Amino acid sequence: MIDLFKRGLLFGLGLAMTGKEQIEQVVDELVKKGELSREESKKMIQQLMQRGEEEKNELKRFLREQLKSLLEELDVATKDEIRRLEERIQRLEQQGDQGQDQGQ
């Protein structure tokens, strides 16, 4: 049973981005072959779905870190930096408008 569980978890890694229906289909095949009981299959589906969600979240975190690193390396402005520049431009334009009004 432990070996089967390990195989299932390793298989779950490959199914990390797979939908619930596909996971259920694979587990149902194991039940039909007699390698899992119905009770075990429910637990395995739940574990595989949880593992898939964890893997998806880990992948998202990894991709965010890599993208952030790449953007920093390329010296690309962040949303916050652009927002601050826009606010500064707006303030300077307002100051310029006020100066023109006073000069007339």
C-alpha positions as CSV (number, residue, x, y, z in Angstrom):
1,M,0.0,0.0,0.0
2,I,2.8,2.4,0.8
3,D,4.5,1.7,-2.5
4,L,1.2,2.4,-4.3
5,F,0.7,5.6,-2.3
6,K,4.2,6.8,-3.3
7,R,3.4,6.0,-6.9
8,G,0.2,7.9,-6.6
9,L,1.9,11.0,-5.2
10,L,4.6,10.9,-7.9
11,F,1.9,10.5,-10.4
12,G,0.1,13.4,-8.8
13,L,3.1,15.6,-9.4
14,G,2.6,14.9,-13.1
15,L,-1.0,15.7,-12.8
16,A,-0.5,18.9,-10.9
17,M,-2.1,20.9,-13.7
18,T,-4.7,18.3,-14.6
19,G,-8.4,18.6,-13.9
20,K,-10.3,16.7,-11.3
21,E,-12.1,14.6,-13.9
22,Q,-8.8,13.3,-15.4
23,I,-7.5,12.4,-11.9
24,E,-10.8,10.6,-11.1
25,Q,-10.5,8.7,-14.4
26,V,-7.0,7.5,-13.6
27,V,-7.9,6.5,-10.0
28,D,-11.0,4.7,-11.3
29,E,-8.7,2.6,-13.5
30,L,-6.7,1.6,-10.5
31,V,-9.9,0.6,-8.8
32,K,-11.0,-1.5,-11.8
33,K,-7.6,-3.2,-11.8
34,G,-8.0,-4.0,-8.1
35,E,-5.0,-1.9,-7.0
36,L,-7.2,0.4,-4.9
37,S,-10.4,0.0,-3.0
38,R,-13.2,2.6,-3.4
39,E,-12.3,4.0,0.1
40,E,-8.7,4.4,-0.9
41,S,-9.6,5.9,-4.2
42,K,-11.6,8.7,-2.5
43,K,-8.6,9.5,-0.3
44,M,-6.2,9.4,-3.2
45,I,-8.3,11.7,-5.3
46,Q,-8.4,14.2,-2.5
47,Q,-4.7,13.9,-1.9
48,L,-3.9,14.3,-5.6
49,M,-6.1,17.3,-5.9
50,Q,-4.5,18.9,-2.8
51,R,-1.0,18.1,-4.1
52,G,-1.9,19.5,-7.5
53,E,-3.1,22.7,-5.9
54,E,0.1,23.0,-3.9
55,E,2.2,22.4,-7.0
56,K,0.2,25.0,-8.9
57,N,0.8,27.5,-6.1
58,E,4.5,26.7,-5.9
59,L,4.8,27.1,-9.7
60,K,3.1,30.5,-9.5
61,R,5.4,31.6,-6.7
62,F,8.4,30.4,-8.7
63,L,7.3,32.2,-11.9
64,R,6.6,35.4,-10.0
65,E,10.1,35.4,-8.5
66,Q,11.7,34.6,-11.9
67,L,9.7,37.3,-13.6
68,K,10.5,39.9,-10.9
69,S,14.2,39.0,-11.1
70,L,14.1,39.3,-14.9
71,L,12.3,42.7,-14.8
72,E,14.8,44.0,-12.3
73,E,17.7,42.8,-14.5
74,L,16.2,44.5,-17.5
75,D,15.6,47.6,-15.4
76,V,11.9,47.8,-16.3
77,A,9.8,50.3,-14.3
78,T,7.3,48.8,-11.9
79,K,3.6,49.9,-11.7
80,D,4.4,51.7,-8.5
81,E,7.2,53.6,-10.1
82,I,5.1,54.6,-13.1
83,R,2.2,55.7,-10.8
84,R,4.6,57.9,-8.8
85,L,6.0,59.5,-12.0
86,E,2.4,60.1,-13.3
87,E,1.6,61.8,-10.0
88,R,4.7,63.9,-10.1
89,I,4.0,65.0,-13.7
90,Q,0.5,65.9,-12.7
91,R,1.8,68.0,-9.7
92,L,4.4,69.7,-12.0
93,E,1.7,70.5,-14.6
94,Q,-0.5,72.0,-11.9
95,Q,2.4,74.1,-10.6
96,G,3.1,75.2,-14.2
97,D,-0.6,76.1,-14.7
98,Q,-0.6,78.1,-11.5
99,G,2.6,79.9,-12.5
100,Q,1.0,80.9,-15.8
101,D,-2.1,82.1,-14.1
102,Q,0.0,84.3,-11.8
103,G,2.1,85.7,-14.6
104,Q,-0.9,87.0,-16.6
